Amino acid sequence: MRYSTAFVIAALALPHAAALPAQTPADATTPNSLSAAEAAEGFRLLFDGTSMRSWRGYQRPSMDSGWRAVDGALTVVGRARDIVTVDEFQNFELRLQWRVPPGGNSGVMFHVGEVLQSPWLTGPEMAVLDDARHPDGQSRLTSAGAAHSVYAAPSGAVRPANEWNDARLIVNGSHVEHWLNGVKVVEYELGSDDWQTRVRNSKFGQWPSYGSLATGRISLQGDHGPGVAFRSIRIRVLP
């Protein structure tokens, strides 16, 4: 692991759902476009509503056939594999909208290295989930917005199935933040003592490469069934 800094805040210390800040409405910006402020801040689109040129299949040279651009959203339409960005990213802010069908399950992973069988064996994951209907929603460690199986997210931030959720993922050095619908649901330090302890006690403990890469690709999970969709995927590189 890269760092041994003190852990900033445990997700379990976050307020209960009743005390969470009011959720923001769905992003008012026209889908798959940048606001004037985002353009000035250096954001760029990773999906424009039609072209998938910024993405390809994990460990594959071309885009996976199970994904299609449908009504302006990058959508799992059948049997699909996980996909990754063509570019690698180290420090960044990622903003996107996601939607899942009833019982839907997916994830957004970062610092993914294409060295093992699946992206989740190297890349930490921000969970994408229908908390109300999927079994993973019964545990805050695997619920929507969580750092999957490592840091829990509080309840009350996710919107119901078939509604768009606004998500932000900030990775700056060792510091990581997960935001869901205007609420910071998870915050942690990669490589900290707390991180290492939690990883050792999770299903990732047997994989020494998990969360250890300083840079890598962003991955969208597609192997849990059709109907999962992403849009307004934009990113800016941080110093």
C-alpha positions as protocol buffer text, in pm:
chain_id: "A"
residue {
  index: 1
  type: MET
  ca { x: 0 y: 0 z: 0 }
}
residue {
  index: 2
  type: ARG
  ca { x: 115 y: 355 z: -71 }
}
residue {
  index: 3
  type: TYR
  ca { x: 32 y: 550 z: 242 }
}
residue {
  index: 4
  type: SER
  ca { x: 1 y: 514 z: 618 }
}
residue {
  index: 5
  type: THR
  ca { x: -175 y: 840 z: 707 }
}
residue {
  index: 6
  type: ALA
  ca { x: -445 y: 867 z: 970 }
}
residue {
  index: 7
  type: PHE
  ca { x: -795 y: 779 z: 868 }
}
residue {
  index: 8
  type: VAL
  ca { x: -1010 y: 1090 z: 817 }
}
residue {
  index: 9
  type: ILE
  ca { x: -1361 y: 978 z: 898 }
}
residue {
  index: 10
  type: ALA
  ca { x: -1538 y: 647 z: 932 }
}
residue {
  index: 11
  type: ALA
  ca { x: -1857 y: 603 z: 735 }
}
residue {
  index: 12
  type: LEU
  ca { x: -2024 y: 459 z: 1042 }
}
residue {
  index: 13
  type: ALA
  ca { x: -1982 y: 797 z: 1211 }
}
residue {
  index: 14
  type: LEU
  ca { x: -2189 y: 967 z: 943 }
}
residue {
  index: 15
  type: PRO
  ca { x: -2535 y: 1086 z: 1049 }
}
residue {
  index: 16
  type: HIS
  ca { x: -2838 y: 863 z: 1022 }
}
residue {
  index: 17
  type: ALA
  ca { x: -3073 y: 913 z: 728 }
}
residue {
  index: 18
  type: ALA
  ca { x: -3303 y: 1148 z: 921 }
}
residue {
  index: 19
  type: ALA
  ca { x: -3013 y: 1386 z: 981 }
}
residue {
  index: 20
  type: LEU
  ca { x: -2875 y: 1382 z: 627 }
}
residue {
  index: 21
  type: PRO
  ca { x: -2878 y: 1710 z: 433 }
}
residue {
  index: 22
  type: ALA
  ca { x: -3165 y: 1755 z: 192 }
}
residue {
  index: 23
  type: GLN
  ca { x: -3097 y: 1581 z: -136 }
}
residue {
  index: 24
  type: THR
  ca { x: -3032 y: 1793 z: -438 }
}
residue {
  index: 25
  type: PRO
  ca { x: -3263 y: 1755 z: -737 }
}
residue {
  index: 26
  type: ALA
  ca { x: -3137 y: 1559 z: -1036 }
}
residue {
  index: 27
  type: ASP
  ca { x: -2863 y: 1748 z: -1217 }
}
residue {
  index: 28
  type: ALA
  ca { x: -3038 y: 2027 z: -1408 }
}
residue {
  index: 29
  type: THR
  ca { x: -2770 y: 2044 z: -1675 }
}
residue {
  index: 30
  type: THR
  ca { x: -2878 y: 1904 z: -2010 }
}
residue {
  index: 31
  type: PRO
  ca { x: -2776 y: 1535 z: -2002 }
}
residue {
  index: 32
  type: ASN
  ca { x: -2436 y: 1457 z: -2155 }
}
residue {
  index: 33
  type: SER
  ca { x: -2324 y: 1818 z: -2162 }
}
residue {
  index: 34
  type: LEU
  ca { x: -2100 y: 2039 z: -1952 }
}
residue {
  index: 35
  type: SER
  ca { x: -2222 y: 2341 z: -1764 }
}
residue {
  index: 36
  type: ALA
  ca { x: -2030 y: 2665 z: -1816 }
}
residue {
  index: 37
  type: ALA
  ca { x: -1876 y: 2621 z: -1471 }
}
residue {
  index: 38
  type: GLU
  ca { x: -1766 y: 2264 z: -1544 }
}
residue {
  index: 39
  type: ALA
  ca { x: -1608 y: 2366 z: -1872 }
}
residue {
  index: 40
  type: ALA
  ca { x: -1418 y: 2643 z: -1693 }
}
residue {
  index: 41
  type: GLU
  ca { x: -1303 y: 2394 z: -1428 }
}
residue {
  index: 42
  type: GLY
  ca { x: -1157 y: 2163 z: -1691 }
}
residue {
  index: 43
  type: PHE
  ca { x: -1416 y: 1886 z: -1705 }
}
residue {
  index: 44
  type: ARG
  ca { x: -1454 y: 1679 z: -2020 }
}
residue {
  index: 45
  type: LEU
  ca { x: -1715 y: 1426 z: -2124 }
}
residue {
  index: 46
  type: LEU
  ca { x: -1644 y: 1053 z: -2118 }
}
residue {
  index: 47
  type: PHE
  ca { x: -1978 y: 988 z: -2290 }
}
residue {
  index: 48
  type: ASP
  ca { x: -2168 y: 1229 z: -2514 }
}
residue {
  index: 49
  type: GLY
  ca { x: -2491 y: 1031 z: -2543 }
}
residue {
  index: 50
  type: THR
  ca { x: -2401 y: 843 z: -2860 }
}
residue {
  index: 51
  type: SER
  ca { x: -2030 y: 771 z: -2900 }
}
residue {
  index: 52
  type: MET
  ca { x: -1859 y: 509 z: -2683 }
}
residue {
  index: 53
  type: ARG
  ca { x: -1507 y: 586 z: -2807 }
}
residue {
  index: 54
  type: SER
  ca { x: -1382 y: 665 z: -2454 }
}
residue {
  index: 55
  type: TRP
  ca { x: -1464 y: 310 z: -2339 }
}
residue {
  index: 56
  type: ARG
  ca { x: -1371 y: -48 z: -2421 }
}
residue {
  index: 57
  type: GLY
  ca { x: -1414 y: -393 z: -2274 }
}
residue {
  index: 58
  type: TYR
  ca { x: -1197 y: -492 z: -1980 }
}
residue {
  index: 59
  type: GLN
  ca { x: -882 y: -660 z: -2118 }
}
residue {
  index: 60
  type: ARG
  ca { x: -1028 y: -618 z: -2467 }
}
residue {
  index: 61
  type: PRO
  ca { x: -935 y: -381 z: -2751 }
}
residue {
  index: 62
  type: SER
  ca { x: -1294 y: -293 z: -2845 }
}
residue {
  index: 63
  type: MET
  ca { x: -1619 y: -204 z: -2673 }
}
residue {
  index: 64
  type: ASP
  ca { x: -1819 y: -488 z: -2519 }
}
residue {
  index: 65
  type: SER
  ca { x: -2125 y: -581 z: -2727 }
}
residue {
  index: 66
  type: GLY
  ca { x: -2349 y: -599 z: -2419 }
}
residue {
  index: 67
  type: TRP
  ca { x: -2342 y: -222 z: -2387 }
}
residue {
  index: 68
  type: ARG
  ca { x: -2529 y: 21 z: -2613 }
}
residue {
  index: 69
  type: ALA
  ca { x: -2609 y: 391 z: -2627 }
}
residue {
  index: 70
  type: VAL
  ca { x: -2985 y: 393 z: -2560 }
}
residue {
  index: 71
  type: ASP
  ca { x: -3178 y: 721 z: -2537 }
}
residue {
  index: 72
  type: GLY
  ca { x: -2863 y: 908 z: -2444 }
}
residue {
  index: 73
  type: ALA
  ca { x: -2745 y: 662 z: -2180 }
}
residue {
  index: 74
  type: LEU
  ca { x: -2463 y: 409 z: -2176 }
}
residue {
  index: 75
  type: THR
  ca { x: -2677 y: 102 z: -2104 }
}
residue {
  index: 76
  type: VAL
  ca { x: -2636 y: -269 z: -2036 }
}
residue {
  index: 77
  type: VAL
  ca { x: -2869 y: -432 z: -2289 }
}
residue {
  index: 78
  type: GLY
  ca { x: -2792 y: -801 z: -2246 }
}
residue {
  index: 79
  type: ARG
  ca { x: -2516 y: -1030 z: -2135 }
}
residue {
  index: 80
  type: ALA
  ca { x: -2228 y: -791 z: -2075 }
}
residue {
  index: 81
  type: ARG
  ca { x: -1880 y: -765 z: -1930 }
}
residue {
  index: 82
  type: ASP
  ca { x: -1732 y: -481 z: -1734 }
}
residue {
  index: 83
  type: ILE
  ca { x: -1594 y: -189 z: -1935 }
}
residue {
  index: 84
  type: VAL
  ca { x: -1305 y: 50 z: -1869 }
}
residue {
  index: 85
  type: THR
  ca { x: -1194 y: 391 z: -1987 }
}
residue {
  index: 86
  type: VAL
  ca { x: -944 y: 405 z: -2269 }
}
residue {
  index: 87
  type: ASP
  ca { x: -744 y: 655 z: -2062 }
}
residue {
  index: 88
  type: GLU
  ca { x: -591 y: 605 z: -1719 }
}
residue {
  index: 89
  type: PHE
  ca { x: -646 y: 850 z: -1433 }
}
residue {
  index: 90
  type: GLN
  ca { x: -463 y: 919 z: -1110 }
}
residue {
  index: 91
  type: ASN
  ca { x: -614 y: 1221 z: -932 }
}
residue {
  index: 92
  type: PHE
  ca { x: -958 y: 1322 z: -1057 }
}
residue {
  index: 93
  type: GLU
  ca { x: -1315 y: 1422 z: -992 }
}
residue {
  index: 94
  type: LEU
  ca { x: -1573 y: 1207 z: -1170 }
}
residue {
  index: 95
  type: ARG
  ca { x: -1936 y: 1313 z: -1199 }
}
residue {
  index: 96
  type: LEU
  ca { x: -2207 y: 1096 z: -1349 }
}
residue {
  index: 97
  type: GLN
  ca { x: -2569 y: 992 z: -1328 }
}
residue {
  index: 98
  type: TRP
  ca { x: -2673 y: 630 z: -1285 }
}
residue {
  index: 99
  type: ARG
  ca { x: -3001 y: 444 z: -1294 }
}
residue {
  index: 100
  type: VAL
  ca { x: -3081 y: 81 z: -1214 }
}
residue {
  index: 101
  type: PRO
  ca { x: -3391 y: -131 z: -1274 }
}
residue {
  index: 102
  type: PRO
  ca { x: -3573 y: -290 z: -978 }
}
residue {
  index: 103
  type: GLY
  ca { x: -3322 y: -515 z: -806 }
}
residue {
  index: 104
  type: GLY
  ca { x: -3038 y: -371 z: -1016 }
}
residue {
  index: 105
  type: ASN
  ca { x: -2672 y: -389 z: -918 }
}
residue {
  index: 106
  type: SER
  ca { x: -2358 y: -232 z: -1063 }
}
residue {
  index: 107
  type: GLY
  ca { x: -2056 y: -31 z: -955 }
}
residue {
  index: 108
  type: VAL
  ca { x: -1800 y: 232 z: -1048 }
}
residue {
  index: 109
  type: MET
  ca { x: -1439 y: 129 z: -988 }
}
residue {
  index: 110
  type: PHE
  ca { x: -1120 y: 334 z: -1008 }
}
residue {
  index: 111
  type: HIS
  ca { x: -743 y: 276 z: -1030 }
}
residue {
  index: 112
  type: VAL
  ca { x: -821 y: -47 z: -1212 }
}
residue {
  index: 113
  type: GLY
  ca { x: -527 y: -240 z: -1348 }
}
residue {
  index: 114
  type: GLU
  ca { x: -587 y: -496 z: -1622 }
}
residue {
  index: 115
  type: VAL
  ca { x: -370 y: -759 z: -1459 }
}
residue {
  index: 116
  type: LEU
  ca { x: -624 y: -991 z: -1296 }
}
residue {
  index: 117
  type: GLN
  ca { x: -945 y: -1162 z: -1402 }
}
residue {
  index: 118
  type: SER
  ca { x: -1185 y: -883 z: -1298 }
}
residue {
  index: 119
  type: PRO
  ca { x: -1163 y: -506 z: -1237 }
}
residue {
  index: 120
  type: TRP
  ca { x: -1282 y: -536 z: -877 }
}
residue {
  index: 121
  type: LEU
  ca { x: -969 y: -731 z: -783 }
}
residue {
  index: 122
  type: THR
  ca { x: -762 y: -413 z: -813 }
}
residue {
  index: 123
  type: GLY
  ca { x: -1006 y: -121 z: -819 }
}
residue {
  index: 124
  type: PRO
  ca { x: -1202 y: 5 z: -517 }
}
residue {
  index: 125
  type: GLU
  ca { x: -1573 y: 32 z: -597 }
}
residue {
  index: 126
  type: MET
  ca { x: -1845 y: 287 z: -538 }
}
residue {
  index: 127
  type: ALA
  ca { x: -2156 y: 70 z: -518 }
}
residue {
  index: 128
  type: VAL
  ca { x: -2450 y: 127 z: -756 }
}
residue {
  index: 129
  type: LEU
  ca { x: -2762 y: -46 z: -629 }
}
residue {
  index: 130
  type: ASP
  ca { x: -3137 y: -62 z: -581 }
}
residue {
  index: 131
  type: ASP
  ca { x: -3116 y: -73 z: -201 }
}
residue {
  index: 132
  type: ALA
  ca { x: -3485 y: -155 z: -159 }
}
residue {
  index: 133
  type: ARG
  ca { x: -3489 y: -474 z: -367 }
}
residue {
  index: 134
  type: HIS
  ca { x: -3136 y: -610 z: -401 }
}
residue {
  index: 135
  type: PRO
  ca { x: -3002 y: -830 z: -114 }
}
residue {
  index: 136
  type: ASP
  ca { x: -2687 y: -616 z: -92 }
}
residue {
  index: 137
  type: GLY
  ca { x: -2908 y: -328 z: 23 }
}
residue {
  index: 138
  type: GLN
  ca { x: -2959 y: -508 z: 355 }
}
residue {
  index: 139
  type: SER
  ca { x: -2602 y: -418 z: 458 }
}
residue {
  index: 140
  type: ARG
  ca { x: -2474 y: -61 z: 460 }
}
residue {
  index: 141
  type: LEU
  ca { x: -2132 y: -199 z: 362 }
}
residue {
  index: 142
  type: THR
  ca { x: -2269 y: -304 z: 23 }
}
residue {
  index: 143
  type: SER
  ca { x: -2547 y: -49 z: -23 }
}
residue {
  index: 144
  type: ALA
  ca { x: -2560 y: 232 z: -278 }
}
residue {
  index: 145
  type: GLY
  ca { x: -2268 y: 471 z: -244 }
}
residue {
  index: 146
  type: ALA
  ca { x: -2060 y: 247 z: -17 }
}
residue {
  index: 147
  type: ALA
  ca { x: -1696 y: 166 z: -75 }
}
residue {
  index: 148
  type: HIS
  ca { x: -1805 y: -187 z: -148 }
}
residue {
  index: 149
  type: SER
  ca { x: -1745 y: -421 z: 148 }
}
residue {
  index: 150
  type: VAL
  ca { x: -1499 y: -177 z: 308 }
}
residue {
  index: 151
  type: TYR
  ca { x: -1678 y: 144 z: 416 }
}
residue {
  index: 152
  type: ALA
  ca { x: -2051 y: 167 z: 483 }
}
residue {
  index: 153
  type: ALA
  ca { x: -2279 y: 435 z: 342 }
}
residue {
  index: 154
  type: PRO
  ca { x: -2570 y: 576 z: 543 }
}
residue {
  index: 155
  type: SER
  ca { x: -2926 y: 510 z: 434 }
}
residue {
  index: 156
  type: GLY
  ca { x: -3154 y: 772 z: 286 }
}
residue {
  index: 157
  type: ALA
  ca { x: -2939 y: 917 z: 7 }
}
residue {
  index: 158
  type: VAL
  ca { x: -3027 y: 687 z: -284 }
}
residue {
  index: 159
  type: ARG
  ca { x: -3329 y: 734 z: -508 }
}
residue {
  index: 160
  type: PRO
  ca { x: -3569 y: 450 z: -601 }
}
residue {
  index: 161
  type: ALA
  ca { x: -3512 y: 214 z: -892 }
}
residue {
  index: 162
  type: ASN
  ca { x: -3570 y: 364 z: -1238 }
}
residue {
  index: 163
  type: GLU
  ca { x: -3479 y: 714 z: -1114 }
}
residue {
  index: 164
  type: TRP
  ca { x: -3154 y: 891 z: -1197 }
}
residue {
  index: 165
  type: ASN
  ca { x: -2900 y: 936 z: -918 }
}
residue {
  index: 166
  type: ASP
  ca { x: -2626 y: 1201 z: -921 }
}
residue {
  index: 167
  type: ALA
  ca { x: -2289 y: 1064 z: -810 }
}
residue {
  index: 168
  type: ARG
  ca { x: -1945 y: 1215 z: -757 }
}
residue {
  index: 169
  type: LEU
  ca { x: -1620 y: 1030 z: -697 }
}
residue {
  index: 170
  type: ILE
  ca { x: -1321 y: 1236 z: -588 }
}
residue {
  index: 171
  type: VAL
  ca { x: -976 y: 1077 z: -577 }
}
residue {
  index: 172
  type: ASN
  ca { x: -693 y: 1310 z: -478 }
}
residue {
  index: 173
  type: GLY
  ca { x: -376 y: 1138 z: -367 }
}
residue {
  index: 174
  type: SER
  ca { x: -480 y: 897 z: -95 }
}
residue {
  index: 175
  type: HIS
  ca { x: -800 y: 1088 z: -17 }
}
residue {
  index: 176
  type: VAL
  ca { x: -1129 y: 954 z: -159 }
}
residue {
  index: 177
  type: GLU
  ca { x: -1485 y: 1084 z: -130 }
}
residue {
  index: 178
  type: HIS
  ca { x: -1812 y: 927 z: -250 }
}
residue {
  index: 179
  type: TRP
  ca { x: -2107 y: 1163 z: -301 }
}
residue {
  index: 180
  type: LEU
  ca { x: -2464 y: 1055 z: -378 }
}
residue {
  index: 181
  type: ASN
  ca { x: -2741 y: 1303 z: -460 }
}
residue {
  index: 182
  type: GLY
  ca { x: -2559 y: 1588 z: -288 }
}
residue {
  index: 183
  type: VAL
  ca { x: -2466 y: 1389 z: 24 }
}
residue {
  index: 184
  type: LYS
  ca { x: -2108 y: 1290 z: 108 }
}
residue {
  index: 185
  type: VAL
  ca { x: -2172 y: 929 z: 206 }
}
residue {
  index: 186
  type: VAL
  ca { x: -1818 y: 791 z: 237 }
}
residue {
  index: 187
  type: GLU
  ca { x: -1474 y: 941 z: 298 }
}
residue {
  index: 188
  type: TYR
  ca { x: -1148 y: 750 z: 346 }
}
residue {
  index: 189
  type: GLU
  ca { x: -773 y: 743 z: 300 }
}
residue {
  index: 190
  type: LEU
  ca { x: -626 y: 478 z: 73 }
}
residue {
  index: 191
  type: GLY
  ca { x: -344 y: 292 z: 242 }
}
residue {
  index: 192
  type: SER
  ca { x: -417 y: 426 z: 591 }
}
residue {
  index: 193
  type: ASP
  ca { x: -402 y: 191 z: 888 }
}
residue {
  index: 194
  type: ASP
  ca { x: -781 y: 192 z: 901 }
}
residue {
  index: 195
  type: TRP
  ca { x: -806 y: 115 z: 528 }
}
residue {
  index: 196
  type: GLN
  ca { x: -562 y: -174 z: 553 }
}
residue {
  index: 197
  type: THR
  ca { x: -742 y: -323 z: 853 }
}
residue {
  index: 198
  type: ARG
  ca { x: -1079 y: -304 z: 684 }
}
residue {
  index: 199
  type: VAL
  ca { x: -949 y: -451 z: 360 }
}
residue {
  index: 200
  type: ARG
  ca { x: -781 y: -740 z: 544 }
}
residue {
  index: 201
  type: ASN
  ca { x: -1113 y: -819 z: 713 }
}
residue {
  index: 202
  type: SER
  ca { x: -1311 y: -800 z: 387 }
}
residue {
  index: 203
  type: LYS
  ca { x: -1340 y: -1032 z: 90 }
}
residue {
  index: 204
  type: PHE
  ca { x: -1053 y: -837 z: -69 }
}
residue {
  index: 205
  type: GLY
  ca { x: -801 y: -941 z: 193 }
}
residue {
  index: 206
  type: GLN
  ca { x: -670 y: -1226 z: -22 }
}
residue {
  index: 207
  type: TRP
  ca { x: -588 y: -992 z: -310 }
}
residue {
  index: 208
  type: PRO
  ca { x: -272 y: -789 z: -234 }
}
residue {
  index: 209
  type: SER
  ca { x: -320 y: -571 z: -544 }
}
residue {
  index: 210
  type: TYR
  ca { x: -661 y: -444 z: -427 }
}
residue {
  index: 211
  type: GLY
  ca { x: -656 y: -66 z: -385 }
}
residue {
  index: 212
  type: SER
  ca { x: -278 y: -53 z: -417 }
}
residue {
  index: 213
  type: LEU
  ca { x: -237 y: 108 z: -760 }
}
residue {
  index: 214
  type: ALA
  ca { x: -157 y: 479 z: -779 }
}
residue {
  index: 215
  type: THR
  ca { x: -325 y: 516 z: -1118 }
}
residue {
  index: 216
  type: GLY
  ca { x: -549 y: 313 z: -1345 }
}
residue {
  index: 217
  type: ARG
  ca { x: -869 y: 301 z: -1546 }
}
residue {
  index: 218
  type: ILE
  ca { x: -1224 y: 377 z: -1438 }
}
residue {
  index: 219
  type: SER
  ca { x: -1454 y: 78 z: -1479 }
}
residue {
  index: 220
  type: LEU
  ca { x: -1832 y: 40 z: -1502 }
}
residue {
  index: 221
  type: GLN
  ca { x: -1970 y: -296 z: -1393 }
}
residue {
  index: 222
  type: GLY
  ca { x: -2193 y: -467 z: -1647 }
}
residue {
  index: 223
  type: ASP
  ca { x: -2200 y: -834 z: -1550 }
}
residue {
  index: 224
  type: HIS
  ca { x: -2496 y: -822 z: -1308 }
}
residue {
  index: 225
  type: GLY
  ca { x: -2776 y: -802 z: -1562 }
}
residue {
  index: 226
  type: PRO
  ca { x: -2939 y: -562 z: -1811 }
}
residue {
  index: 227
  type: GLY
  ca { x: -3103 y: -229 z: -1749 }
}
residue {
  index: 228
  type: VAL
  ca { x: -2821 y: -51 z: -1567 }
}
residue {
  index: 229
  type: ALA
  ca { x: -2755 y: 286 z: -1731 }
}
residue {
  index: 230
  type: PHE
  ca { x: -2507 y: 573 z: -1699 }
}
residue {
  index: 231
  type: ARG
  ca { x: -2511 y: 920 z: -1852 }
}
residue {
  index: 232
  type: SER
  ca { x: -2356 y: 1266 z: -1810 }
}
residue {
  index: 233
  type: ILE
  ca { x: -2021 y: 1102 z: -1737 }
}
residue {
  index: 234
  type: ARG
  ca { x: -1768 y: 1383 z: -1702 }
}
residue {
  index: 235
  type: ILE
  ca { x: -1426 y: 1404 z: -1546 }
}
residue {
  index: 236
  type: ARG
  ca { x: -1157 y: 1654 z: -1461 }
}
residue {
  index: 237
  type: VAL
  ca { x: -798 y: 1576 z: -1373 }
}
residue {
  index: 238
  type: LEU
  ca { x: -682 y: 1714 z: -1039 }
}
residue {
  index: 239
  type: PRO
  ca { x: -322 y: 1837 z: -981 }
}
